[in-house]
Amino acid sequence: MSSQHSLYIAGRWIEGESTIANHSPSDRQDLIGHYAQASVAQVHEAIAAARQGQREWAKSGLEQRYALLMAIGDELMARKEELGRLLSREEGKPLAEGIGEVGRSAQFFHYYAAEVLRQIDERVDSVRPGVEVETRREPVGVVGVISPWNFPMATAVWKIAPALAFGNAVIFKPANLVPASAWALAEIISRQALPAGTFNLVMGGGGSVGETLISSPEIDALSFTGSLEVGRRVAAATAGNLVKCQLEMGSKNALIVAQDADLDLAVEAAFNGAYSGTGQKCTASSRLIVHAAVHDAFVDKLVARLAKAKVGPALAEGVQIGPVAEARQLESNLAWIERAKADGAELAFGGERLDCGSEGYFMAPTLFTGTTNAMAINREEVFGPIACVIKVADMDEAIATLNDTNFGLTAGIITDSLALASEFKARAETGCVMVNLATAGTDYHVPFGGRKDSSFGPREQGRYAREFYTVVKTCYVKA
């Protein structure tokens, strides 16, 4: 791959007003490339091009859209090892996770290719004799997509694929921390037979490119994944222009370990949920709510599991936990550890920065015990390989603790009791619930999203995506 990477606007690769260097968090000496930064004027150019391109794309035939989305998915799947290596190199997740993310991205394109052919409108009889009523779904128009750094390809794709499937144009602004994966995706899309302007890549900072996009009255919808703080700004900006808005934001997910839990299963679910992806997942289980009867045994087993976990460069063989994505995030994680200690949390494992033989942002997976749900570390999203155990006396306290948060994305329980599982599913105030599974890990063909401060607007993924990427038209016809 060339070290210079341009913007893609109106069907052309063009230079930005400047460039940034992209370095690997596994080794700061590893330069991935230089990536163009769009000017405000170029964002407006992309919006204008998208408006024009969308009109043509909306007229495209179903088989044309199907074939195009399938071709993108096929190339992603064929190149998943190559692109997965690039993704892991720039984001820091272990290679197996990077390859898996690219493969999942391919599946999203394949799924929405099939959805193109399943667009069936509804016809009903009117309450008035001789009148028929038809409801149709049409493209919402020009869609802005702002994706996060922790899933640099998959999160972008689960927005871009349905947007294109339903006949919209896309202006894609990736997180500036991980432009390489976004550029590779854009390069694949650019070789498809899309009308010029239907897909645009505008890389740059949130304060310039992002603000211009979310503040524009010329877009029709904006899908954002990121922090709660930024999400509130996105909501305010789009509301002022009556632009349709979809937000996926923060979380403080919990995994309940019940009295009857299989502790080996519980430990693996906690490890995978809290520490995979270096804990940098909106679905990570940072709160481990454990019944008092099994608390000590669970903690002992989890500490033993953490002691065996291999931390190191993302591409190194056998690594289970890669580096933190950037210096600022690492500093924040270490500050949270000190704050938790000051608040009375007991450090059971980890808590320190590691030297893994390269200039990277490595830290030990960290576990706290003796925590309460009132502690700041259990109230705010940390976004690192840090989990806190909260001891509870019974199921009522466990569920009350789970729900005592401003967030509501995912929640899990480990139990052998069907009754407890059913009660948990009914009472958990989250958008997704998992029984005997890690809180991190969702399927692409079903809805994804949360409640409270975790999400705003229609659900993402599956058939529910059409609620955001289409508008409904009701047609009355008298024969």
N, C-alpha and C positions, 0 to 999 in steps of 0.2 A: 504494500500500500504506500502511495506517495506520502511524503511528510507534510504536504500542503493540501488543505481541504477547504473547498469553497462552499458558499451558500448555493441553494438551488431555488431559484425564483422564476416563475413564468416559463418553465421548461428549459431554463438555461443555468449552467454553473457560472456563478459570478463571484468576484472578489468582494470581501467585506471592507469596512473602513479600517479594520485592524485585525490582528490575529492573537490567539493565546496559545501557550505551550501546554500540552497535555502529558503529564508524567504519571507513571504507575505508583499507586500507594504501596505496592510491595517493594519498590526500589525507586527512590526519587531520581536516581541516575538514569533510569529507563525512560527515554523520551518517546512517546507514542506518535506524536506529530503536532503540527500547528493547525489550528482551526479558525476559520474566518469568524469575525464578529460583525453582525449586521448593524447598520445605522438605523435610526428612526425612520428615515426616508425609505430605506429598503424594506422595512416592515410594512409601511403603507403601500409600497409597490407590490409586495406579495399579496396584500389584502385585495388590491384592485385586480391583480391577475387571477386570484382565486374566484372572485365574483364572475369574471368572464369565463374561466374554465369550467366552473360549476354548471353554468347554463348548458354547455355542450355535454358534460358528463351526465347530467340528469336525463338527457335524451338517449343515452346509450342503452343497448339491448341487454336483457338479462344474461344471455349467454356470453356476451362480451365482458360484462362485469365478472361473471363466474370464472371465465378462463383467465382473466387478468389476476384476480385474487389467488386462484389456484397456482398460477405461475410464480407469484411472489412466495407463497408458502412452500412450493416445491424447491425453490432455490435456497430458501432459508434452511430447510431440512437437509438438503444435499451438502450445505456448507456449515452445518451446525458445529462441527469440531473446530474448523478454522475461525468462525465468528465467535464461538464460545471462548476460545483462547483469547481473542481480542477483548471480549467483554470482561473476562476475569482479570486480564492484565490491567485494564483501566479502572475497574470498579473494586477489585480486590476479593471477590468471592471465589472460593475454591473452584478449580477447573471443572469438576463434575457439575457443579451448580451453574456455571456459565454456559456449558454445553446444554444443560437441561433447559435453561432460560431461552436459548435460541430455538431449541426444539419446540418448546411451548409456544413461542411466537409464531412458528410455522403452523402449528395447530390452530391458532386463532385465525389466521388467514384462510386455512382450509374450511374451518367451521363457518365463517361468514361468507365464503364462496357458496357454500351449500345454502345458507340463509337467503342469498340472492334469489334462488329458485323457489324458496318457500314463501315469498311475499304474496300472500293471498288476501285480497280485500273481502269485505263482508257486504252482503246484500240482504236486506230485510224488507218486509212489507210495511208500508206506512199505515198509520191509524186511519188515514183517509183512503177511501176506495179509489182504485185506479192509479195510485201513486206508489212508486218504488223508491227505496232509500238505499244508497250505497255509501259506505265509508271507505275512504282511500287513505293510504299513507304516502306522503310525498317528502322529498328531502328537506331538511331544515334549512340548508343553504351552505354558507361558509362557516366552517368549524375551526376554532382555535384549539390546539392541543398543547398543553404544558405538562411535561412529564418529569418525574423525579430521578435522582441519581441512583437510588438503590436497586431499581430494576430498569436499567437504561434501555432495554429493548422491549421486554414483555409488556410493561405498563403502557408504553407508547403504542405498541401494536394493538392492545385491546381497545384502544380508542380509535386509531387510524383505520383498522380493518373494517369495523362496522360503519364508520363514517363514509368510507368509499363504497362499501356494499350497498348502502342506501342512497347513493347518488349525490353525496356532498363533496365539496372541496375542502382541503385540509391545509392549514398553516401550522407547521410543527415546530415548536420551540422546546428543545431538550434542555435538561439541566446542564449548565456550563461545566460542571465537574466531569461529565462523561460524554463528550461529544463524539468520540470515535464510533461507538456502537450506533448512535443515531445517524451518523454520516454513512456508515456501511448500509444501514437499512434504507436510507434515502437513495443511495446509489443503485440499489436493487430496484426500488420503485421507479426511479428515473428512467430505466430502460424499458418500462412497460408503455403500452400505447395509450397513455392518458392524454386528454387535451391539455395543452400548455396552461399552467396555472392551477390545475386540479390538485396538485400536491406541491407544497413548498416547504423548504427547510430554512429556518431563520435562527441561526445560533447566536447566542449573546447573553448578556447579564439580565437578571430579573428587573433591575432598576431602569433599564432602557428598553430592551426588546420586550420583556415580559409586560411592563407597565403600558407600553404602546399597544400591545395586543389586547390586553384585558380592558383597556379604556376606549377601544375603538367602537363607535356606533355602526361601523360598516361590516362587522361580523354578526352572525346569527346565533352562534352558540359557542360556549367556551367550556372545555373539560380540563380540569386541573387536578393533579395529585401532588400533595406536598404537605407542608406544616399547617397547623391550625391558624397560626398568626397570619401567614400569607394567604391562606384560604379566605379568611375574613376580609382581607383587602380585595381579593378577587370578587367575592360576593358583592361588596359595596360598589366596586367599579362597574361590574356588569349590570347590576340593578339600576344604576343611574341611566343606562342606555336601554333598559328593558331587553337585555341580551340573555338568552337562555343559559343557565349555568349549572354545572355538575361538579361537585367537589368531593374528593376523598382526602381526608386529613389525618389527624393524629389518632393515637390509640393508647390504651393501657390495659392490654388483654390479660386475662387470668386463666390459669389452668387449675382446676380443683382436683385434688387427690383424695378420694373418698376413703373411708375406713376399710372398705372391702377391696380396695384397688390391688391389682397385680403390680407390685412395686417395680419389677423389671420393666414392664410396659410403661409405667408412669415415668421412670427415669429417662427412658428413650424419648418419650413424648416431650418431657421437659427440656431435654438436651436439644432435640431437633427444633422445638418451638422457640426456645430462648436464645440459642447460640448459633444455629445455622445462619449463613449469611452474615456472620459476625453480629448477630442480633439486630441488624439494620433492616428490619422488615416491619411494615405497619401491622402485620399479623403476629409479631413475636409475643410470646407469653412471658412478660417481664414480672408478673405477679404469680407466685406459686402458692396457692391456698391449700394447706395440708391439714387433714384431720389429726388431732392431737395423738390419737392412738397409733398412728403410723409415722408421725413426724420425724422422730429420731432415726428410724430405720431408713426412711426415704432420703433424708439429708445425708446420711452416711453413704448410701449407694450413689447419690448424685455427685457428691464430692469425689468419690472413687472414679466415677465416669469422667469428670472434668480433669482429674489428674492424668488420665490416659489420652486426652484429646491432644492432637498435634496442631500447634499453631505455627504458621509460617507463610512464606510467599504463596500467592494464589496458584501459581503454576507448578509448585513443587509437589512431588509425588507423596501421597498419603496425607496431605494437609486437610484438616477438617474445619479449621477456623482461620480465615485469612486476615489481612490487615483491616483496620478501620479505614474508611474511605479518604479521609483528609486530616491534616494537622489540627484544624479547628475542631473537628468532631472528636478526635482523640483527647484534646485538652478538655473538652466539655465532659467526656466520659470520666476522666480522672478527677475532675472537679466534683462530679456527682458522687464518686466514691468517697471523697473526703467529707462531703456534706452528709452523706448517709452515716458515716462513722460518728460525726459530730452530733447527729440526731439520735444516736444510741443503737444503730444497727450493728450487728456482730458479723465481722468478716469471716466467712467460713472457708472461702477459697479465692485465690486470685487477687485482683485489685491493683496490679502493678503493670507498668510498661515492660515489654520484653525485647530483648535483642535476638533477632532471628537471622543474623548474618548478613543483612542488607539494610540499606537506609529506608526502612519502611515504618509504617504506623502500627506496630504490633502491640497488643495488650493481652494479658491473661483473661480467660473467661472468668467472670466474677460472680460469686454467690454470697448473698447476705442472709442471715437468719435473725430471729428476734426482732423482726420488723412489724410495724403496725400499718394499717391502711391510712392512717393520718399523716404518716411521714411523707415529706415532699417527694422522695424518690418513688413512692407508690402512687403519687397523684399526677405527676407530670411525665410526659414521654421523654425517655432518655436516648433511645436509638443506638444502643451499643450492646455488647455481650455481657449484660448485667441482669441478673434475676434476683428477686427478693422472696424469701419464704415468709408466709403469714400463717401462724398456727391458729386453728379454729376448733371449737368444741363439738360442732354438729353441722348438719346440712343447712339448717336455717341460717346459721352464722356465715357459712361458706357462701351461700348465694347472696346474702345481704352484703357481704364484703365484695363479692364480684361486681354487684350492681352499684356500689358506692363509688362512682367515678363519673366524670363529665363525658367520658368516652363510651363507645359501645360498638366496636367493630367485630371482634371474634371472642369466643370463650370456649373452654374445653373442660371435660370431666373424664377422669379415669375411674371406672366402677364396673363391677360385675352385676350390679343390680339394675334390672329393667325399670323398676319403679323409680329409683334415683335418677336414672338417665331421662326418663319421661318428665319427672319433676323439673330437672335441670333445663331441658329443652323448652319447657313452658315458661319458666320464670326468669331465664337469663335475658337481660335487656341489651342484646347485641344483634347485629345483622346476620352473623354466622355463628353456629354452634357446632362443636365437634365432640363426639363421644368415643373415647378410647383412641383418639388421634391427637396429634400435635395441633396447636392452634394455627400454625403456619402451614399453608398448603391447601389450595382451593382448585376446583375444576373450572375449565373454560366455557362449558356449555350451560352453566347455571348462573343465576344472578349473584353479584358480589357487591357488598356495601355494608354500611353500618348505621347506627343510630346516634342520637345526641350530637356531640361535637365531632364525631368521626366522619360523618358524611352529610351531604346536602344535595338534594335533587334526585333525579331518577337513578336506579341501580345501573351498574355496569355489567357487561358480559352476558352471554346467553341471549335468549330472545328478548329479554328485558331491555337490551340496548336500544331497541327500536323506539322506546319511549323518549329517549333523548335525541336520537339522530333523525327522527322523522316528525312531521306534523300531520295532524288528522284533518281530512277534508270530508265533509258530509254533503252528498249530492242527492237532490230530490228530482225525480223524473216522473212526469205524467204522460202515460202512453197516449 
